[in-house]
Amino acid sequence: QVQLVESGGGSVQAGGSLRLSCAASGYTYCMGWFRQAPGKEREVVAVMYTGGGSTYSADSVKGRFTISQDNAKNTLYLQMNSLKPEDTAMYYCAAGRFYCSTYAQAYNYWGQGTQVTVSS
């Protein structure tokens, strides 16, 4: 069993920055960030293979968001810069124990979600 505890959401103006954190308990093979805006499907933001650091980022956030990890703290981060109103969503941390994927259905463990609101 893996438990994920997220923090770091909030409200910012367009162009601002936020950093999300996700502390994990237990072994993970892959961790990632997904987001879901009202009335929309959950979508991948960024994913990281925790064993080697390989990452994937959605085209919509490339160059603005950076996924990283602190192995010593077993914590995943999402640094979000140059935020846009369209980034407004509930952000979820996810973890899987066997493989990486950009599909939310592949992940067994989820955090409670943290709200990110970007105003124009």
N, C-alpha and C positions, 0 to 999 in steps of 0.2 A: 504494500500500500504506500502511495506517495501523497503527501499533503503539500499543497501549494498556498502560500500566503503572499498576496500582492500588496503593494503600496505605491504611492507616488502620483496618483492621478490628481486632477484639479482643473481649474479654469484659468485660461490664459488668453491674451489677445493674439491675433494672427501675427506670425513672425516670431513668437516666443518659443520657449523651450520647456520641456518637462522630462524627467527621468522616472521611468517605472522600474520597480524592483519586484522580484518574485523569489522568495525563499522556499527551497524545496527540502523536504525530508525524505530520505530514501534514495535508492538508485534510480537514475534516469539515463536513457540512451539519447533521447532527443528532447529538447524543450523549445517552445516557441511562443509567439504572441499572435493572438487573433483579435479581431475587433468586430463589433456588431452595432450598427446604427439602427435607430428605430425604423421598422418596416423593411429592413434589409437582411440578407443572409449574413451569417458569420463568415468573415473572410480572413485569410492569412495575411499577417503583416511581415513577420520574419521568423525564421526557424534556425536553430543551431544544433549541430551534432555535438553533444557535450563531451564526447571522448576526444575529439580532434579539432574542434573549433570551426569546422566547415559551416558556412552560413548560406541562407537564402533570404532575399528580401523582395517583397512585391515591387513591381515597377512604380507603383504610386508613391512609394516612400524612399526609393533609392536616392542616395545623395542627401537625404534629410534625416533618416532614422538609422540608428546603429544598434545592432543586437550584440551583447557581449555577456561574459560570465566571469564569476569569481569562484573558481573551483574550491578554494579554501573555505568559502562561506556557503558553498552550494547554492549560489544565488545567480539568477538571470536578470539582466538589465535590458532596458530599451531606452536609449537616449533619443529623444525626439526634438529635432531642431526645425526652425522655419515652419512652424505649425500653421496649418491652413484650416479654415472653417470646416472643410470636408473631412478633416481628420477627427471631427467630433464623433465619439462613439464610446461604448463600453469596451474596455480592453481586458482581455482574458489571457492569463498565462496557462499554458498547456504542457503536459509532459507525457512521453511515451517511453516504454521500457524496452522496445525491440527494434524499432526503425524510425526513420524520419519521413515526414510527409507534409505536403502543403494542404492536405485535406483535414478538416476539423474532426471528421469521423474516425480518423486513425488514432486519435489521442484518447487515452483512458482516464487521464487525470486533469482536472481543471481547477483553477483558482476561483475565487468568489467574484472577480471582476472589479475593475476600478474605472470610474468615469473620467473621461477626458473631454473637456468642452473648450472649443476655440471660437472666440468671438471676432467678428470682422471690425 
